[in-house]
Amino acid sequence: MTDSQDSPSAADDARETGSAADTPRRASGLGGWVATGVVAALLLGLIVLGWTQRGRFTAAEVGARAPDFTLVDMNGGEASLSEYRGQVVLLNFWATWCPPCVHEMPSMERLYQDMRARGFVVLGVSVDVDPGAPDAQGRWQGIVREYVDRLGVTFPILLDPEGTVEDAYNVSGLPTTYVIGRDGRIEGRVVGAREWDSAEYRGRIEELLDG
């Protein structure tokens, strides 16, 4: 008599073979679930982050409220856009290495001198990454100071070496200028140099001042 326990049946062999074959598939399936869970967690984290940060940035588009900011000025103080609410603001992004900026800045100065008494201000935001350094009195010295002194610029110059405000206003080329109305909303955006005291632009500014 043959002992069946000493001789595994073909069915037993098949079951053992099947179990071994199933193991990689189960492992693969488990890995897929883990990967899916990780991706889902990352997406959820991004959604939560976007929701919690939703109020920090405002799109700098015509008709939208201009994003507020605070930057250091050339005298070592600080200036915020919100301080000029109620005035018409010409917000100009520029750099000392930008030839078109050199071309248009004197016309901004002339427009500023002519209309400042009516509630008009030019804010020049330098995006130079190395604007210089403050002296013992806190006044900034260096390439930006040399630039504005040479051109005889008297309107406020603010420093944005890290490009924080530049990014908030979606500046992709220099010079870029935003015209902001008395209510703090963006009235226009101009990329490239202009003769700002020409009849065309002077007329547009006067409309905003009188509106």
C-alpha positions, 0 to 999 in steps of 0.5 A, a space after each residue: 500500500 502506498 502512503 498518499 501523504 508521502 507523495 504530493 498530488 499534482 493538484 497540491 503541486 499546482 496549488 503550491 506553484 500558484 501560490 508562489 506565482 501569486 506572491 509577486 502579483 500581490 506585492 505589485 498590487 500592494 506597491 501600486 496602492 501605496 504609490 496611489 496613496 502617496 500621490 493622493 496625499 501630495 495632491 491633498 497637501 497642495 490643495 490645502 496649501 493653496 487654500 491657506 495661502 489664497 489671500 497672500 497674492 493678488 493678480 496684477 491685472 488691469 481692473 484689479 486692485 494693485 497688490 500692496 507692498 512695502 520696500 526700502 527707499 533710498 533714504 533708509 526708510 520704508 514706503 508702502 504702495 498703500 501710503 499713496 492711496 488717493 493719488 494717481 501712481 505711476 509704478 515703474 520697474 527698472 534697473 541700472 543695466 537697462 538702456 530703455 530705462 535710461 531713456 524714459 526716466 527723464 520724461 517721468 521726472 518731468 511729468 512728476 514735476 509738472 503734476 505732483 501738486 495735483 496728486 500724482 506720484 512716480 514710484 521707481 522700483 529698482 530690481 538691481 540685485 546689488 543696489 549698494 549699501 546704506 551709509 552711517 546715516 542709513 542712506 543707500 549708496 552705490 550704483 542705484 544712487 549714482 544712477 538717479 543722481 546723474 539723471 536728476 531723479 527726485 521721485 521716490 526710488 524703492 529697492 527690490 533686490 530679491 524681486 519679490 514685488 517684481 514677481 507679484 506684478 508679473 514683470 517679464 521685461 524692463 521697463 514695465 510700468 503700471 498706472 494706478 488710479 486714485 482708488 488703488 486699481 490698475 488702470 494700465 500696464 505698459 512694457 517698454 520705454 515711453 515718453 511719459 510727458 508726451 501729449 498722449 500719456 500726459 492726457 491719460 494721466 490728467 483724465 485720471 487726476 480729474 476723474 
